[in-house]
Amino acid sequence: MNAKQLKSVKATAIVAAGLIALTGCTSASESNGASQPSGGASFDPASVAKDDTLAALVPEAIRTKGTLVVGSDTTYAPAEFLAASDGQTPVGYDVDIAKALGATLGLKVDVKTAGFDGILPALGPKYDLGVSSFFITKERSKAANFVSYFQAGSQWAVQKGNPKNVNLDDLCGKSVGVQTGTFQEDPDISGRNAKCVADGKPAINVVSQKNQTDVTTRLVAGGLDAMAAGSITVGYAIAQSNGTLQTLGDVYGASPVGIAVAKNNLPLADAVSQAMNKLIKDGSYKKILDAWGTGTGSIAKAEVNPVVNK
């Protein structure tokens, strides 16, 4: 990750007589009377000054347009989700990082809600950047350039007390939820499933959903035995679930998370990388992550297309 409030203004749902939504707004003034996520003060891009030298590195077509159009699956709190008073404003640490990058490069930032698995194919024609908690993998690197900016691993969650007796060493026959297109779906869960079948055991019932929101909601409601997601996402979901969820097992497979850029636009990737490193150096980057309670995922240096093992 990987790693998203868990649906528009509502982060997830808990089971009582029905489903009680938890709000993931960015400040007390936007609480709508519900509980708040830890941290999460929206970032003010006015606090970051334009760097003329770095701005000059931005490809002319984007400089002329004056705006970075960002594709983001806004269902993945606390990285990117919809909140604020209208319930339709993208917020999260990824959104704040995108704004900070834009400010450094002298560009406005327009974050567009998109399906996770539709972002990479639309880089270039539709989106300048994909900022959506993309784990950098060898397969994804065939489709886009990536600028590393974060690190996370995979984590599992179950209902509190693990009432379905889920064992990560034997998920055969269990109902497992995962967001479509994520590393957790493939190769992680798909690999576990292949082993079940090869061993003559019942296949895993993989419930793949386009939105992480829906995966988490199903788990809380008891419709799933377990779910897998990025470690930051799972931690946030548990914190927002009023004690109805818990982790299962340790975080594993820590990997770099990257900002995606069209494969044929390496100059933009280089500009983003240098802007990110400036934000790292001046402390703005860490302030953003700490505001959202995700500082443990910080990295010391952004790289273009870092070497990955998977």
Secondary structure as the mmCIF struct_conf table of DSSP 4:
data_model
#
loop_
_struct_conf.conf_type_id
_struct_conf.id
_struct_conf.beg_label_comp_id
_struct_conf.beg_label_asym_id
_struct_conf.beg_label_seq_id
_struct_conf.end_label_comp_id
_struct_conf.end_label_asym_id
_struct_conf.end_label_seq_id
STRN STRN1 LYS A 7 LYS A 7
TURN_TY1_P TURN_TY1_P1 SER A 8 VAL A 9
STRN STRN2 LYS A 10 VAL A 15
BEND BEND1 ALA A 16 GLY A 18
STRN STRN3 LEU A 19 THR A 23
BEND BEND2 THR A 26 SER A 27
HELX_RH_3T_P HELX_RH_3T_P1 ALA A 28 GLU A 30
TURN_TY1_P TURN_TY1_P2 ASN A 32 GLY A 33
BEND BEND3 ALA A 34 ALA A 34
BEND BEND4 SER A 38 GLY A 39
HELX_LH_PP_P HELX_LH_PP_P1 ALA A 41 PHE A 43
HELX_RH_3T_P HELX_RH_3T_P2 PRO A 45 SER A 47
BEND BEND5 VAL A 48 VAL A 48
HELX_RH_AL_P HELX_RH_AL_P1 ASP A 52 ALA A 55
TURN_TY1_P TURN_TY1_P3 ALA A 56 LEU A 57
BEND BEND6 VAL A 58 VAL A 58
HELX_RH_AL_P HELX_RH_AL_P2 GLU A 60 LYS A 65
TURN_TY1_P TURN_TY1_P4 GLY A 66 GLY A 66
STRN STRN4 THR A 67 SER A 72
TURN_TY1_P TURN_TY1_P5 THR A 74 THR A 74
STRN STRN5 THR A 75 TYR A 76
TURN_TY1_P TURN_TY1_P6 ALA A 77 ALA A 79
STRN STRN6 GLU A 80 ALA A 83
TURN_TY1_P TURN_TY1_P7 ALA A 84 GLY A 87
STRN STRN7 THR A 89 VAL A 91
BEND BEND7 GLY A 92 GLY A 92
HELX_RH_AL_P HELX_RH_AL_P3 TYR A 93 THR A 104
TURN_TY1_P TURN_TY1_P8 LEU A 105 GLY A 106
STRN STRN8 LYS A 108 THR A 113
HELX_RH_AL_P HELX_RH_AL_P4 PHE A 116 ILE A 119
HELX_RH_3T_P HELX_RH_3T_P3 LEU A 120 ALA A 122
STRN STRN9 LEU A 123 LEU A 123
TURN_TY1_P TURN_TY1_P9 GLY A 124 LYS A 126
STRN STRN10 TYR A 127 TYR A 127
BEND BEND8 ASP A 128 ASP A 128
STRN STRN11 LEU A 129 PHE A 135
HELX_RH_AL_P HELX_RH_AL_P5 LYS A 138 SER A 141
TURN_TY1_P TURN_TY1_P10 LYS A 142 ALA A 143
STRN STRN12 ALA A 144 GLN A 159
TURN_TY1_P TURN_TY1_P11 LYS A 160 GLY A 161
TURN_TY1_P TURN_TY1_P12 PRO A 163 LYS A 164
STRN STRN13 ASN A 167 ASN A 167
TURN_TY1_P TURN_TY1_P13 LEU A 168 ASP A 169
STRN STRN14 ASP A 170 ASP A 170
TURN_TY1_P TURN_TY1_P14 CYS A 172 GLY A 173
STRN STRN15 SER A 175 GLN A 179
TURN_TY1_P TURN_TY1_P15 THR A 180 GLY A 181
BEND BEND9 THR A 182 THR A 182
TURN_TY1_P TURN_TY1_P16 PHE A 183 PHE A 183
HELX_RH_PI_P HELX_RH_PI_P1 GLN A 184 ILE A 189
HELX_RH_AL_P HELX_RH_AL_P6 SER A 190 ALA A 198
TURN_TY1_P TURN_TY1_P17 ASP A 199 GLY A 200
HELX_LH_PP_P HELX_LH_PP_P2 LYS A 201 ILE A 204
STRN STRN16 ASN A 205 GLN A 209
BEND BEND10 LYS A 210 LYS A 210
HELX_RH_AL_P HELX_RH_AL_P7 GLN A 212 ALA A 221
TURN_TY1_P TURN_TY1_P18 GLY A 222 GLY A 222
BEND BEND11 GLY A 223 GLY A 223
BEND BEND12 ASP A 225 ASP A 225
STRN STRN17 ALA A 226 GLY A 230
HELX_RH_AL_P HELX_RH_AL_P8 SER A 231 ALA A 239
TURN_TY1_P TURN_TY1_P19 GLN A 240 GLY A 243
BEND BEND13 THR A 244 THR A 244
STRN STRN18 LEU A 245 ALA A 262
TURN_TY1_P TURN_TY1_P20 LYS A 263 ASN A 264
HELX_RH_AL_P HELX_RH_AL_P9 LEU A 266 ASP A 282
TURN_TY1_P TURN_TY1_P21 GLY A 283 GLY A 283
HELX_RH_AL_P HELX_RH_AL_P10 SER A 284 ALA A 291
TURN_TY1_P TURN_TY1_P22 TRP A 292 GLY A 293
HELX_RH_3T_P HELX_RH_3T_P4 GLY A 295 GLY A 297
BEND BEND14 ALA A 300 ALA A 300
STRN STRN19 VAL A 304 VAL A 304
BEND BEND15 ASN A 305 ASN A 305
#
